[in-house]
Amino acid sequence: MADPDRRDVFRYGALLVGAALPACGESKSPPTPPPTPTPTSMPPPVDAAVAAIPAQDLEELTFAELAAKLASGAETSKSLVAKYRARIEALDKAGPMLRAILEINPEADAIAQQLDAERAAGKLRGPLHGLPIIVKDNIDTGDKMTTTAGSLALEGTHAAADAFAIVKLRAAGALVFAKSNLSEWANIRGTVSSSGWSGRGGQCRNPYALDRTPSGSSSGSAVAAAANLCAAAIGSETDGSIVSPASCNGLVGIKPTVGLVSRSGVIPISGSQDTLGPLARTVTDAAILLTAIAGPDPTDAVTTARPAQAIDYAKGLDAGALKGARLGVPRAGFFGVSRRVDALMVTALAKLTELGAILVDPAELKAPPELGPAELEVLLTELKAQLTAYLNKRGPDTKIRSLADAIAFDKANAEREMRAFGQENFEAAQGKGSLTDKAYLDARAKCVKIAREQLLDKVMADHKLDGFVAATNGPAWMIDPINGDAGSLSCSTLPAVAGYPHVTVPAGDIGGLPVGLSFFGAPYTEQKLIGYAYAYEQATKLRKRPRYLATVNDA
């Protein structure tokens, strides 16, 4: 693990690779954005108003429960769209003003009607048929929504086609309902950023305590799922951007092995580390969503590097999956950072033992200090090449065509784009060389050697481990647009740099702020890790619905 005190954009809000996504439900003409608040503005306190939140009958419903309502006729896909839209109006645009949603699909009603007609005719595409799913605004959708990565530089612009994962999502019957806010450019732009802030959407807020970070960069996707603004959501991660917001918003998050899910059509940071993954309220739903989007894509070579093997990740879920599982417990850099997280972990480890897990404690994963700079060198060099390549494929309504163009736009529009933080990482990336330069190749080799060979692979082999377990991160920190993100505890870096899978599940809360428990391990062991998370979830049931408090005083 990289130095736990290293506060950088990648740990607390890494992006995903690929293409920009058209925003759900907007017309082709540029949408009129909501007034962007100043970074320090606070929504009004929320108290009795929570009781008036619309469609409370949808809160915490699983895919299976929603599907049962559709099958019985108690709901239709169109009625679900109406109810989720009402919740967005009440919670996202008014009331607590979560600012999780950038655009609602203007074609959502028509798509819902089509899916309802298919259901009536006996044609079901799968367990997601007719369920409204929200996707992060760095994933291309070839519809009337825009794809902007939250940046005003791409405002009003559209992708020509769906990202490969969106094609698969629609084929599975999901209704792509809206585009979610995110840490702008997946939190790669500046060094002192505020997770969940974008020029288009303003500051996204944590539904558990509105003055706390939603974490990033998949902040809007996580908040939307946590606040029941959708059935579930899709996020992206380079380093921490799925698992950290999942942990901070009481969700299950799956960061797959790099290569399991296509990145084609996703606005990129790093081909080495970017991936898409699900954010859901239960392990079962996250597994179903992962099944829908996983699979080889001829346009993303990393996904075809191993034989295609379709897996239904929900089929093997077993409440007894932890029996006999050998799990390593890293201590150095993971314990001793937060007294209250340590106490939560002691409880979690005792429960794992009770459920039959064999804990190898400690099983250290202490990374040398050179890993952090090597990761940064890789991400910035890949960003320069891959973002420019992506932008050059965008349609004629896209006015920026390179990282240099994005930098120039931000400078010309600094009053709107750089009030909260700057673009130091963008500028550093612009100064990097090509993907054939020795500095880049050496840095990537160092990342692989440390994260895989010296640490994850070696420790797993030495102790005959099935995986590792750790606190995902600490509780959500205060939103601070002056000093930026303050979180210091995270276990995301090693699996992110290695490209290995990482699953987080609710493990309790500290002062009302959720904290997740992480399982991570060898490549393509998602089914095993999801099983561990499921067994823990079924034995503990620790997710709590958010209360939209103005603040918490006990964290």
Secondary structure as UniProt FT lines:
FT   TURN            4..5
FT   HELIX           9..13
FT   TURN            24..25
FT   TURN            39..40
FT   HELIX           48..52
FT   HELIX           56..58
FT   TURN            59..60
FT   HELIX           63..72
FT   HELIX           77..87
FT   HELIX           88..92
FT   TURN            95..96
FT   STRAND          101..104
FT   TURN            106..107
FT   HELIX           108..120
FT   TURN            121..122
FT   TURN            127..130
FT   STRAND          132..136
FT   TURN            137..138
FT   TURN            149..150
FT   HELIX           152..154
FT   TURN            155..156
FT   HELIX           164..171
FT   TURN            172..173
FT   STRAND          175..180
FT   HELIX           184..187
FT   TURN            195..196
FT   STRAND          197..198
FT   TURN            199..201
FT   STRAND          202..203
FT   TURN            210..211
FT   HELIX           219..226
FT   TURN            227..228
FT   STRAND          232..237
FT   TURN            241..242
FT   HELIX           243..248
FT   TURN            249..250
FT   STRAND          252..255
FT   TURN            258..260
FT   TURN            264..265
FT   TURN            271..273
FT   STRAND          275..280
FT   HELIX           283..293
FT   TURN            298..299
FT   HELIX           301..304
FT   TURN            313..316
FT   TURN            319..324
FT   STRAND          326..328
FT   TURN            333..334
FT   HELIX           339..354
FT   TURN            355..356
FT   STRAND          358..360
FT   TURN            369..370
FT   HELIX           371..391
FT   TURN            392..393
FT   TURN            396..397
FT   HELIX           403..412
FT   HELIX           414..417
FT   HELIX           424..430
FT   TURN            435..436
FT   HELIX           438..448
FT   HELIX           449..456
FT   HELIX           457..463
FT   STRAND          467..471
FT   TURN            481..483
FT   HELIX           493..498
FT   STRAND          502..510
FT   TURN            511..512
FT   STRAND          513..520
FT   TURN            523..524
FT   HELIX           526..540
//
